[in-house]
Amino acid sequence: MKVTKRQLRQIIKEERAKLLNEQWGAGVETGSDLIEFAKAYSGLGGAVQDQVDAVVAAYNNSAPGSEEFMNVVYEQNPNAIGMAYDKLGRILGMMEDDDAIGIQEALQAAMEAFEQE
């Protein structure tokens, strides 16, 4: 039996959602990952949102691990970035959008930078 790329992506998405639901609890209430992300992001508060925005912008505008990216990361509060990663991570993991993946990768790179500090 052959599995197409589209079918494989769907299987991976479903299995990932199952694992995330086991780890984080109930699934998305609205059925829309985008709405759930917006709710979680708005719940971060302005100061944390500003820090997330700065990290994501630096990640998108420079190479991850570059001096520019690291300088921006080190200007942020590690606890704020950690909280954002915790609150947004499950939802971002369920989204297949390139922007969602980029945000998740940016936050993860920032967390790794803080661990190396």
Steps between C-alpha positions, in 0.01 A plus 500: 500500500642835395458805717507839334683795649166661579377189681828474692474863609145438620604189693787691661269790587247265661764311698664823611163633616439181697838527671451867578153436637639228726770735622304827525145385555187564300520594136422830339157619611404712199624262237715779356871496574527863392233615746660298779837655419350849504341431839824366646707784354263768628511335843875556524469869577662795325847476653541131413351555154759771433779262598362219283468744209862610544631142506295393198601810303868441577464133405336589169736787416831337592645155518406298809802497727640816341635776719203722412250230599685418820519867601124535461438178693723606790307828528184302582381353828564122491192437715278695260629309198461172689142585593423592139652174378295302751173676414546509123696180441210254491296710261795585276586130488156422364519763227663413168544858386858614426452805722396281793801278449722809484361639826547168674857468370581858606374443854681168520826657379461772764440239772811311389702823508390565857600147600851557357542829683 
